[in-house]
């Protein structure tokens, strides 16, 4: 007997939560990366940030972000080109992990990535941390400055504001907003990431998702509909610093994202129609086609 749609989405929600094994592995991996950077640089403090720090990270566990706040002995690096600082981090991490595991494309914008495992089928990804991002940073007043390789500039940001806004929004939505964002990110990843960066989904969902929460299927479909127009807008950094979060979305990428959102909207409507027709198994298969392999069929 097929799951009800409600039970399927509850199981999907649970599957997107990080397991104890993943939490422990993340702790070990990020400690190892911290120790490696600490050996070559004077670091005032380091802390987890990004979607992992905001609890909006989805499986597989990639891109666990660590901010490394450089100390006074490293102040000269602030006057260097952003690419030079990133390359210095890269050289240190390559010594520990090997060139084939570190920032292989060499074009990461604001971080250096250490890859621990290659992408593998979903079942084998559980319990693993696939990559960690090391982000050089300098304290700047009450915020931070980080290097941007593409812009050739140091840009201002404040991860604590991002986290506080996400926490407040989740509270406003009765604890449903964070799981919803994870589901939308699962869609984005399963479709080849038509929206980049994934943080843009969070920023859009902060405005597009409003009380009162109805159900995950309805809210997901409502987002797909609203985002088709919204994805073409400029979406500023929620902290009020730096370039727009949407600055990677060129006109060509916007067209791709709109097409993906339109297709997702149509398939979600189909899934809901199949459910009303009593074709529950087909409805769940359609939802899986939209949201990816973590969505359960039974």
PEZILIN-V881162 format. One line per field, one symbol per residue. phi: phi as a letter, one per 20 degrees, with the letter a starting at -180 (. if undefined). psi: psi as a letter, one per 30 degrees, with the letter a starting at -180 (. if undefined). burial: # if it has 24 or more other ideal C-beta (glycine too) atoms within 12 Angstrom, else .. A space follows every 50 residues. Layout:
phi = ???
psi = ???
burial = ???
//
This chain:
phi = .ffffgffffffgffefffgfffffffffffffffffffdcedfbcbfbm fffemdfdefedlfecedefegfdgfffeefgfffffffffffffednff ddlfemcgfcbcddddbffcgggeegnddeacdedfbcfbmeccdcfcff emcedebbgffgfffffffffgemneffgfffffffggffdnlfdcffgf fgffffeeecfefdbfgffffffgffffeffeeedfggencmfgfefeef gfffffffffffffffffffffffffenefgffffffffedofffedb
psi = kllleeeeeeeeeeffkkleeeeeeeeeeeeeeeeeefffljkelklkaa feffggklllilhjkkkjjkaefgffffflkeeeeeeeeeeeeeeefkff fjhefggkeglkkkkeklklleeffkgkjflkkkjklkkjbgalklkjee fglkkkljfeeeeeeeeeeeeeghgfeeeeeeeeeeeeefggifkklffe eeeefeefjllkkdleeeeeeeeeeefeeffflkjlkffglalkfgffil eeeeeeeeeeeeeeeeeeeeeeeeefggieeeeeeeeeeeflffklf.
burial = ....#..##.###.####...#..##..##.###.###.##.#..#.### ####################...#..##...##.######.###.##... ###....#########........##.############...#######. ...######..##.##..##..#..################.######## ######.##.....##########..##.##...#.###.###.#####. ...#.###.##..##.######.##....#..###############.
//
